[in-house]
Amino acid sequence: MTSKQLSSSCRRKPRGKAKPSIELASVYLELKSRVEPTWDNPEPDHYIVGLDGDVMVSGSGEEDDVRVGCISAFNVHLGHAYDDGVPWFDVLDARSADMALYADLIDSEESCNTEWVESTFEPFGTDLLILDRIRIEPEHRGHGYGLYAAELMISGFGPSTGLIACVPAPYELLKNAPIRTNNGGVRINRQHAIPGWEAAEAKLRKHWFTTRFSAAPGLRCLRPVPKRPKTLHGNGRSKIFRR
């Protein structure tokens, strides 16, 4: 188990009569992760590194730090799985039903990106960072903490090549949502049964598009790592720069 703090030196400027500016340099992530070995008969989910923790704002001293929300993500090493002969579909289907949603982005038979993904984004690599959940507590909303936390996660753990993906949806509305039985199972009818779902979802998608995400099939948002490979002198390797 490992933990890591991520922070940055950017700040958010107020616009018009917006709320007072927040020193976003004080925002950081406090994360835990678990890495499983993949060199001896690995399970498909061993190619997934889970990242979860808190969105924090530092104060004048260590005791004044405030937890403003939580965040979780998955770093999916599809390239490594391919090299080991593990099907991509098995990897994405191994952890949870939410992660299995992203299987629509791959060709399950060939273990590669779909033609749509390749032609639309032309990703230079195959690894995938999934932004799973970001929740800012109601009393701390309106300052940009959620989007800034996403950028910290992307800059700290996004693949050097490949894609970053998310499904922007107001999952906290599911807590008090009605349920219905379907063939003996219990299922939530999100779009039609939950008051405010469609409006909240549209608002979230608008926010994600401001961070260079693009719409993809199945209500997903994708953000490719720019494919401009810049060769580093000495070892011939390439590193991808986002900005």
DRENDOLUM-282399 format. One line per 3 residues: number of its first residue (from 0); their letters; for each residue x, y, z of C-alpha. Coordinates in steps of 0.02 Angstrom, whole numbers. Example, Ala and Ser with C-alpha at 12.3 -4.5 7.8 and 13.67 -1.06 7.14 Angstrom:
0	as	615,-225,390 ~ 684,-53,357
//
This chain:
0	mts	0,0,0 ~ 71,169,-47 ~ 15,346,-17
3	kql	57,507,-108 ~ 17,691,-98 ~ -8,790,-258
6	sss	-12,978,-265 ~ 21,1117,-389 ~ 61,1301,-401
9	crr	-87,1361,-506 ~ -219,1479,-443 ~ -395,1519,-500
12	kpr	-438,1698,-546 ~ -608,1772,-507 ~ -720,1826,-650
15	gka	-845,1966,-631 ~ -941,1952,-469 ~ -892,1772,-439
18	kps	-850,1706,-268 ~ -685,1766,-192 ~ -533,1689,-272
21	iel	-468,1528,-196 ~ -283,1493,-188 ~ -286,1330,-284
24	asv	-102,1307,-247 ~ -166,1251,-77 ~ -265,1105,-152
27	yle	-184,934,-145 ~ -231,750,-154 ~ -192,627,-16
30	lks	-201,455,-99 ~ -180,271,-63 ~ -148,137,-193
33	rve	-117,-50,-204 ~ -6,-127,-338 ~ -15,-314,-373
36	ptw	129,-412,-454 ~ 101,-467,-634 ~ 251,-578,-663
39	dnp	183,-744,-598 ~ 12,-802,-663 ~ -72,-634,-635
42	epd	-259,-610,-622 ~ -335,-488,-748 ~ -370,-358,-615
45	hyi	-186,-356,-566 ~ -161,-242,-717 ~ -270,-112,-632
48	vgl	-197,6,-502 ~ -332,83,-394 ~ -304,260,-328
51	dgd	-418,333,-196 ~ -409,463,-62 ~ -454,638,-9
54	vmv	-458,809,-90 ~ -375,924,35 ~ -348,1111,56
57	sgs	-201,1164,161 ~ -220,1305,285 ~ -96,1411,379
60	gee	-29,1258,468 ~ -40,1070,459 ~ -181,1063,586
63	ddv	-285,1183,480 ~ -291,1070,326 ~ -470,1037,274
66	rvg	-540,886,184 ~ -657,956,51 ~ -699,795,-42
69	cis	-642,627,-106 ~ -576,556,-270 ~ -545,386,-347
72	afn	-468,329,-511 ~ -398,174,-596 ~ -236,164,-692
75	vhl	-264,22,-818 ~ -106,-51,-894 ~ -179,-122,-1053
78	gha	-13,-121,-1143 ~ 66,-229,-1010 ~ -83,-347,-1013
81	ydd	-68,-363,-1202 ~ 117,-406,-1187 ~ 72,-543,-1062
84	gvp	-66,-614,-1171 ~ -207,-560,-1055 ~ -362,-501,-1153
87	wfd	-410,-320,-1128 ~ -593,-364,-1101 ~ -546,-479,-957
90	vld	-450,-337,-876 ~ -591,-210,-889 ~ -722,-338,-837
93	ars	-624,-398,-685 ~ -648,-258,-560 ~ -827,-192,-564
96	adm	-980,-161,-671 ~ -935,23,-678 ~ -765,-15,-753
99	aly	-841,-139,-875 ~ -932,10,-954 ~ -766,59,-1034
102	adl	-756,-105,-1129 ~ -858,-19,-1265 ~ -700,78,-1307
105	ids	-601,-77,-1355 ~ -611,-217,-1482 ~ -632,-364,-1364
108	ees	-581,-491,-1495 ~ -418,-408,-1545 ~ -373,-321,-1381
111	cnt	-353,-152,-1462 ~ -443,14,-1470 ~ -600,21,-1576
114	ewv	-589,97,-1748 ~ -689,246,-1684 ~ -563,280,-1545
117	est	-415,261,-1663 ~ -487,373,-1799 ~ -554,505,-1679
120	fep	-411,523,-1556 ~ -263,433,-1637 ~ -192,385,-1466
123	fgt	-5,355,-1466 ~ -17,218,-1334 ~ -139,97,-1256
126	dll	-143,130,-1068 ~ -298,205,-989 ~ -330,316,-838
129	ild	-511,306,-780 ~ -574,447,-669 ~ -700,349,-568
132	rir	-773,466,-436 ~ -745,644,-380 ~ -856,715,-245
135	iep	-839,885,-164 ~ -938,911,-4 ~ -1085,1031,-28
138	ehr	-1014,1164,87 ~ -853,1173,-16 ~ -927,1179,-190
141	ghg	-915,1325,-311 ~ -726,1349,-298 ~ -667,1234,-436
144	ygl	-598,1101,-319 ~ -671,956,-417 ~ -598,1002,-586
147	yaa	-433,1048,-506 ~ -427,880,-417 ~ -455,796,-584
150	elm	-309,890,-660 ~ -198,841,-515 ~ -244,658,-538
153	isg	-213,669,-726 ~ -46,757,-710 ~ 12,641,-572
156	fgp	-49,472,-635 ~ -109,492,-814 ~ -20,378,-938
159	stg	124,452,-1036 ~ 32,386,-1188 ~ -147,328,-1210
162	lia	-313,395,-1150 ~ -400,471,-1000 ~ -584,429,-981
165	cvp	-732,462,-868 ~ -921,446,-862 ~ -984,611,-792
168	apy	-1138,570,-690 ~ -1213,635,-525 ~ -1190,472,-430
171	ell	-1236,548,-262 ~ -1415,559,-325 ~ -1421,369,-324
174	kna	-1425,363,-133 ~ -1611,400,-120 ~ -1660,338,-293
177	pir	-1807,220,-319 ~ -1764,45,-375 ~ -1855,-82,-480
180	tnn	-1844,-270,-496 ~ -1792,-342,-663 ~ -1785,-533,-683
183	ggv	-1760,-557,-498 ~ -1625,-426,-480 ~ -1629,-248,-417
186	rin	-1584,-109,-537 ~ -1589,80,-532 ~ -1671,167,-679
189	rqh	-1560,320,-672 ~ -1614,434,-812 ~ -1803,418,-793
192	aip	-1832,378,-610 ~ -1718,501,-521 ~ -1777,683,-506
195	gwe	-1644,804,-566 ~ -1532,671,-645 ~ -1534,737,-823
198	aae	-1503,918,-773 ~ -1362,871,-655 ~ -1283,757,-784
201	akl	-1287,893,-917 ~ -1204,1015,-798 ~ -1066,891,-757
204	rkh	-1033,853,-940 ~ -1017,1039,-976 ~ -886,1053,-839
207	wft	-787,905,-906 ~ -784,977,-1082 ~ -695,1131,-1012
210	trf	-549,1018,-966 ~ -518,960,-1146 ~ -625,803,-1135
213	saa	-727,754,-1287 ~ -890,659,-1301 ~ -881,473,-1337
216	pgl	-1014,338,-1362 ~ -1107,281,-1206 ~ -1100,448,-1112
219	rcl	-913,432,-1089 ~ -789,574,-1103 ~ -616,545,-1174
222	rpv	-461,650,-1168 ~ -314,586,-1270 ~ -137,612,-1214
225	pkr	-64,716,-1357 ~ 26,599,-1474 ~ 173,715,-1506
228	pkt	318,605,-1452 ~ 473,706,-1408 ~ 629,599,-1413
231	lhg	744,621,-1265 ~ 929,620,-1307 ~ 1031,476,-1242
234	ngr	915,326,-1237 ~ 802,352,-1388 ~ 645,340,-1282
237	ski	497,454,-1306 ~ 404,554,-1176 ~ 236,637,-1205
240	frr	207,813,-1143 ~ 29,872,-1112 ~ 63,1057,-1125
//
